[in-house]
């Protein structure tokens, strides 16, 4: 046996090293350095440690005079190398492979001679098949993967299993009692695993990330939340607890689960003779495996609510709900409403809450001192990795209104708030006036009518005190479409948006703008008809087009390609602020659209005295008509737009007239005081923003 | 007649034979307590019951009182008025007390005489999806008051002084006006009045997971109810120091708006 083993080791080693060199990733000098540094091969043979249990095993030491000059006098023994590592486990090997046990082979000899070639693992800590699959260069070399790992792989940063290097020897998890394979399988029937090793591996690789518990005694999600300072990228929570946590008196669960289960057993025995449904449904043993629910563990919604509630410094008269706060038209309208309420009752009277997303890049639009809270920001503040579901957002919105009972709320495009009004409008409406804003209908990719006007207007109307429209056309459309009775029509209010921060007199424009620059600025999407825009650009080579817009890359890309080839078009980033544009240099503002409300960009352009060419859709005709601009009724006809732009370029006097008319319209209808009046806010004497 | 230490109030409706183990568990828990020197009366309040349920209670040795509320909170309030005990222990007509519950709860109430409402530590849910619900103790460092706005901490089967229940009765449910979860609201209101909810270690109730027709709370959920009005959260916010400001909120002058 010894002799045979010695030959085996020598051959295995010779073949191994030859193949390693063939792999091309082993330099002689480097290999020598590694051997010296590793200490694995440097000890004299007589000092090699052999465990009592394996003293009968071959311990042949092979010197390699032909290999590496500096290592000639060094001894190496593959058998010793493998046997001395933590990764070979004789008992596990025999238990895992009964055919080997039955054959009478010594487990180590079997593994070195046959096992690794047959894809067998040397122990629970090394997954041979995975290693070869993960590192195809090793597989191609045809070497024993465990030997490769011990000699080279470990130093190269390769992993012994997909579990990584930080896991404990797998037996330790079972020994701790904190991984219960049977319980894990029963609690997670979706896994369909039967081997306890597979189940453990599942937990260590995936299960903890999915907040599954390894046993009733360890609460993964709670542990991660409670000890949020731990970097769980390096250690899964169970490994962290076993390695470090228990030494620092961390708790594996929020409650004493063992004691709870004792109580359950006792009560089960106590009551099973009284209630047959109890006894027939589960046994006392089953009762030990029942899931434990406890309010000690909080989900994303509870964590978010706690943080949100903590951040509320005082009661508010009004809450404005928005989906997010970005530089969009609806967001600006929410800001206007906030400013109006502040003028009425002070900055502490109103709170804005973003319900649907963490996007808040327009925070600088908030009036000075105004309060703004975001669900996602609250969740991030408590280091909760689980995102809020839509149901969570609805529940938070309902709870916020129900707990604080503001005098009124205004929903400006928050989906969570629309859903809240639909579900809980009856009870919430008893304490708070419920209001919402609608802008225009929307259409999906297939041209089907969509948007909140289609999904929530009808079920919510009877709960709403006011529905605010920024144009009259859309209001009329909904009244017609849904046969809104007269008694409810008074709830539908048109509130024309203000044009604020305007100069006190019309913007002086050059009599004849010495420019041929056209401004286009909107989201780049089907609604804004970029295809028509491109055709207009093609048809007006004498004009230059500055196209400002943001949109999904898929939609933006064709316009980008077009602009790069079209000498008279520039695709620019969206403007954060209309006021930063060189508006006096523009000959006209072009607005192409297939459907619309009354876009704020048009108001802005109008207020700056830029002549407007716009599609006749939605409420645009309430601002742009033949007296105040160029309304394109043949919306899909690029020539009509091109013609209007050329006319503007060539007829400065008529342009001046129309611009003057537009400024008068803005002054009369879109002034700040007019807005306050429409919002039911008394207009202060020194209210700013008037034209 | 001396005042009993405890009155058990069983809330019944149309449980029929299902109520038998409930009655038996209440009687057994009462006997266990009596054996240890605690006096207990057991009464039942049946709200719009059927004939079978009435017969089952009578067979179990309890002459029930009848009410016509269609509201479990109101039924409990009515029963409390007639109850003689210093403490009231509520039990729903299809749930079970652990044998030691009454004696252990009473012992806890005597050893800690602050304003405390007591709950069992464990609820063993059976029928439907069986599971264990572990009650929170308000004096645990894991307790967060705000959470009760979004999640009820305790079942309705509490052990509370009759005086408290008379001065702070259960609120009315009104499904039509989307107001339900009377026990949840009562938990909040008692906290608002300065009472502490604690658990009695090692005690348990067995709770039958109700069918869709029998569960008041499920009806409340289906009717999209919220808990009845409470001043708890308004008062908490109003008591916050005025100088507190929002964290992480960036303020910018409104004049920076796009012009």
Boltz contact constraints between the chains, C-beta under 6 A:
constraints:
  - contact:
      token1: [A, 254]
      token2: [B, 142]
      max_distance: 6.0
  - contact:
      token1: [A, 255]
      token2: [B, 134]
      max_distance: 6.0
  - contact:
      token1: [A, 260]
      token2: [B, 134]
      max_distance: 6.0
  - contact:
      token1: [A, 263]
      token2: [B, 122]
      max_distance: 6.0
  - contact:
      token1: [A, 263]
      token2: [B, 202]
      max_distance: 6.0
  - contact:
      token1: [A, 263]
      token2: [B, 204]
      max_distance: 6.0
  - contact:
      token1: [A, 264]
      token2: [B, 132]
      max_distance: 6.0
  - contact:
      token1: [A, 267]
      token2: [B, 98]
      max_distance: 6.0
  - contact:
      token1: [A, 267]
      token2: [B, 124]
      max_distance: 6.0
  - contact:
      token1: [A, 267]
      token2: [B, 204]
      max_distance: 6.0
  - contact:
      token1: [A, 270]
      token2: [B, 98]
      max_distance: 6.0
  - contact:
      token1: [A, 270]
      token2: [B, 99]
      max_distance: 6.0
  - contact:
      token1: [A, 271]
      token2: [B, 96]
      max_distance: 6.0
  - contact:
      token1: [A, 271]
      token2: [B, 206]
      max_distance: 6.0
  - contact:
      token1: [A, 274]
      token2: [B, 21]
      max_distance: 6.0
  - contact:
      token1: [A, 274]
      token2: [B, 24]
      max_distance: 6.0
  - contact:
      token1: [A, 274]
      token2: [B, 25]
      max_distance: 6.0
  - contact:
      token1: [A, 275]
      token2: [B, 21]
      max_distance: 6.0
  - contact:
      token1: [A, 275]
      token2: [B, 96]
      max_distance: 6.0
  - contact:
      token1: [A, 277]
      token2: [B, 126]
      max_distance: 6.0
  - contact:
      token1: [A, 277]
      token2: [B, 127]
      max_distance: 6.0
  - contact:
      token1: [A, 278]
      token2: [B, 126]
      max_distance: 6.0
  - contact:
      token1: [A, 281]
      token2: [B, 126]
      max_distance: 6.0
  - contact:
      token1: [A, 281]
      token2: [B, 130]
      max_distance: 6.0
  - contact:
      token1: [A, 282]
      token2: [B, 130]
      max_distance: 6.0
  - contact:
      token1: [A, 290]
      token2: [B, 130]
      max_distance: 6.0
  - contact:
      token1: [A, 290]
      token2: [B, 131]
      max_distance: 6.0
  - contact:
      token1: [A, 290]
      token2: [B, 132]
      max_distance: 6.0
  - contact:
      token1: [A, 291]
      token2: [B, 131]
      max_distance: 6.0
  - contact:
      token1: [A, 292]
      token2: [B, 132]
      max_distance: 6.0
  - contact:
      token1: [A, 292]
      token2: [B, 134]
      max_distance: 6.0
  - contact:
      token1: [A, 293]
      token2: [B, 131]
      max_distance: 6.0
  - contact:
      token1: [A, 293]
      token2: [B, 133]
      max_distance: 6.0
  - contact:
      token1: [A, 294]
      token2: [B, 134]
      max_distance: 6.0
  - contact:
      token1: [A, 295]
      token2: [B, 136]
      max_distance: 6.0
  - contact:
      token1: [A, 295]
      token2: [B, 153]
      max_distance: 6.0
  - contact:
      token1: [A, 296]
      token2: [B, 142]
      max_distance: 6.0
  - contact:
      token1: [A, 302]
      token2: [B, 147]
      max_distance: 6.0
  - contact:
      token1: [A, 302]
      token2: [B, 150]
      max_distance: 6.0
  - contact:
      token1: [A, 302]
      token2: [B, 151]
      max_distance: 6.0
  - contact:
      token1: [A, 305]
      token2: [B, 150]
      max_distance: 6.0
  - contact:
      token1: [A, 306]
      token2: [B, 144]
      max_distance: 6.0
  - contact:
      token1: [A, 306]
      token2: [B, 146]
      max_distance: 6.0
  - contact:
      token1: [A, 306]
      token2: [B, 147]
      max_distance: 6.0
  - contact:
      token1: [A, 309]
      token2: [B, 146]
      max_distance: 6.0
  - contact:
      token1: [A, 312]
      token2: [B, 237]
      max_distance: 6.0
  - contact:
      token1: [A, 313]
      token2: [B, 240]
      max_distance: 6.0
  - contact:
      token1: [A, 313]
      token2: [B, 244]
      max_distance: 6.0
  - contact:
      token1: [A, 315]
      token2: [B, 237]
      max_distance: 6.0
  - contact:
      token1: [A, 363]
      token2: [B, 250]
      max_distance: 6.0
  - contact:
      token1: [A, 364]
      token2: [B, 252]
      max_distance: 6.0
  - contact:
      token1: [A, 364]
      token2: [B, 256]
      max_distance: 6.0
  - contact:
      token1: [A, 365]
      token2: [B, 257]
      max_distance: 6.0
  - contact:
      token1: [A, 367]
      token2: [B, 254]
      max_distance: 6.0
  - contact:
      token1: [A, 368]
      token2: [B, 251]
      max_distance: 6.0
  - contact:
      token1: [A, 368]
      token2: [B, 253]
      max_distance: 6.0
  - contact:
      token1: [A, 369]
      token2: [B, 251]
      max_distance: 6.0
  - contact:
      token1: [A, 371]
      token2: [B, 246]
      max_distance: 6.0
  - contact:
      token1: [A, 372]
      token2: [B, 249]
      max_distance: 6.0
  - contact:
      token1: [A, 399]
      token2: [B, 149]
      max_distance: 6.0
  - contact:
      token1: [A, 399]
      token2: [B, 150]
      max_distance: 6.0
  - contact:
      token1: [A, 402]
      token2: [B, 226]
      max_distance: 6.0
  - contact:
      token1: [A, 403]
      token2: [B, 149]
      max_distance: 6.0
  - contact:
      token1: [A, 403]
      token2: [B, 233]
      max_distance: 6.0
  - contact:
      token1: [A, 423]
      token2: [B, 224]
      max_distance: 6.0
  - contact:
      token1: [A, 424]
      token2: [B, 224]
      max_distance: 6.0
  - contact:
      token1: [A, 424]
      token2: [B, 226]
      max_distance: 6.0
  - contact:
      token1: [A, 426]
      token2: [B, 177]
      max_distance: 6.0
  - contact:
      token1: [A, 426]
      token2: [B, 178]
      max_distance: 6.0
  - contact:
      token1: [A, 427]
      token2: [B, 178]
      max_distance: 6.0
  - contact:
      token1: [A, 427]
      token2: [B, 226]
      max_distance: 6.0
  - contact:
      token1: [A, 501]
      token2: [B, 259]
      max_distance: 6.0
  - contact:
      token1: [A, 577]
      token2: [B, 258]
      max_distance: 6.0
  - contact:
      token1: [A, 578]
      token2: [B, 258]
      max_distance: 6.0
  - contact:
      token1: [A, 579]
      token2: [B, 258]
      max_distance: 6.0
  - contact:
      token1: [A, 579]
      token2: [B, 259]
      max_distance: 6.0
